[in-house]
Amino acid sequence: MTKLRSDITRDGISRTPHRAFMRAMGLDDEAIAKPMIGVVSMKGEQTPCNMTHGFQVEAAKQGIAEAGGTPREFTTISMSDGIGMNHEGMKFSLVSRELIADSIEAVVHGLAYDGLIGFGGCDKTLPGVMMGMLRCNVPAVFIYGGSALPGRFAGRDVTILDSYEAVGAVMTGGMDEATLARLERSCLPTIGACAGQFTANTMAMVSEALGLSIPNVSMIPGVYVERANHARRAGGIVMEALARGGPRPRDIVRARRSKTPVPSSPRPAARPTRRFTYQRSRTRPVSGSISAMWMPYPGAHR
């Protein structure tokens, strides 16, 4: 049987206390013996961007369990670039990316998880999760939580962007405050990330281009139930990658192609894994990418 990272937390009489902790969380012998797959999100009430994570996390956990793994849910922080804007809170936005990556690395390595599914929502959470995936380099899939739906105001679609522009209009006399107040109550009718080509949606497309995510999942609004199907299948993808010995995030995103450094504390070298070629393709998924595992084509895994 293939040796798992998580075996170090459960094998032998010296791990009796470790297994006792696991049993306290409701795991039986069968669950303890399976691969441990982390599922990280920012679900909470800091920002609407991450409030879509709950049902998707549950679906991902179901997919992991169906594929023979034991899901281990945990959360990390999120800073809202919306509520934190235009005051001292903005100073904490960029640094939150590093905190997210650090926290994921700490949990995955500290608890010796075998794989990871990571959800992102608000701006810095997406690169933060992907950086954490690259640092840990265990089989992993990234999933964007999805954007909010546009609202309707004065006979047209509006988004949060319209509220910023409307503030300027009021300041220059082009709109009255009563109209602004009505727009404020109409421009963001659902939870989800900002419905515009800002950081969140841009990084979501980047995650697909890099091969770390499931094709086309980023285009589905955050409140659509179809997202649960993708999250559930992500569990199967991670378990398949684990069984095959790859691909891992660094196999997909080569260091020479990454513009953002991925610092990591020194640790013993991992066992050699099969290397995969990353290249852009508009006609078919890249061999070894999450896209290829999601939509295999003839000869993709030769």
C-alpha positions, 0 to 999 in steps of 0.5 A: 500500500502506498505510504501516505503523509498522514501515516505519521500521525496515526501509525504505531503505539506511539500515536495512540494519543494522536488517534484519541484526538481523532476519535474525539472528532468522531472518526472511527477506525475506517476514517482514521485509516483513510487519506486526510484531505484538508478543505480550507475556506473563509466562510464567515461574515466578514464579507459577502464574497466568502459567504458562498463557501458554506454549501460548496465546502460541504459538497467538496467534503462529500466528494472526498468521502465518496472517493475514499478520503477523510475530509478535514475542514478548516478556515483561514482569515479574510480581509474585505477590500470593500469594507476595509477601503478608505481607512486604516483597514486598507493597510491590512489588505495586502498582508492578509494574502501572506497570512492566508498562505502562511496559515494554510501551510501551517495546517497542512504541514502541521497535521500532515494532510495528504491533499487539499481543496482550497476556496477563495472569495474576496480579492487577496484570498485567491492568490493567498490560497494558491500560494499556500497550495504551491508551498504545501505541494500536495495534490490540490484543487482551487475553487473560486467561491463565485461572484454576486449577481448584478442588481437592477436600478432605473431599468438597467443592471448595476453592480457595486462599481456603480455605487463608487461612481455614484458617490463621485456623481453626488460630489459633483452634483450629478446625482442627489443623495436620495437616488444614491441611497436607492442605488446602494440598496440595489447594486449588490442583491446577493452574496458573492464577490464583486460582479466586475472584472476586479481582482477576485474574478481576474484571479479566478480566471488566472487559477484556471489558466494555471491549471489549478482549478476546474475549467469554467467553474469561475464563470458560475455565479456564487449563489448557483447550486451548480457550484456544488457539483463542481466542488463535489467532483473536486474531491474526486480529482484530489483523490485521483491525483493522490492515487496516481502520485500527481500532478501536484501544484508545482508540477503544474505551475513551474517556478519559472512561470510563476511571477510571485515567489513562493517562499517556504521553510526548508524541509526534507525533499519529497519523493520524486514525482512524475513531471508534467509539461505546462503550456497554454492551449485553447483547444484541449487541456494540458496534460497533467493539469487539473483541466486534463483530469477534469476533461480528459482527452485521448492520450492526455495521460500517456 
